[in-house]
Amino acid sequence: MDISIRQEKGADYQAVEEVIKRAFADVAISDKTEHQLVKRLRSCEAFIPELSLVAVHE
């Protein structure tokens, strides 16, 4: 399995948010807004883009 880790780019945001939605879709204690939290964190002054990573499987 070939997986690479890289810094998240703006073009990844929608796909990352979709993965988060799917990850919490069946979680009983979820309010289904986790993806919105991630979106807010990205716009926070303390956000460090270099620490926001994605795994890519090609």
C-alpha positions, -999 to +999 in steps of 0.1 A: +000+000+000+015+033-011+006+062+012+022+095+013+018+122+040+019+159+030+008+193+042-029+200+036-037+224+008-067+246+002-078+222-026-080+195+001-104+212+024-137+199+009-124+163+007-111+164+042-144+178+055-163+150+037-140+124+053-148+139+087-185+139+080-184+102+070-162+093+100-188+107+124-220+098+105-228+067+127-214+080+160-243+083+184-228+111+205-219+132+174-239+163+166-227+160+130-208+193+131-172+181+136-163+192+100-174+228+109-150+228+139-122+219+116-132+247+092-132+272+121-099+260+133-083+267+099-094+303+101-082+307+137-052+330+143-034+302+161-038+278+132-004+264+121-008+251+085+024+232+086+008+209+112-023+202+091-014+170+072-032+147+049-025+111+039-028+103+002-033+068-011-028+066-049 
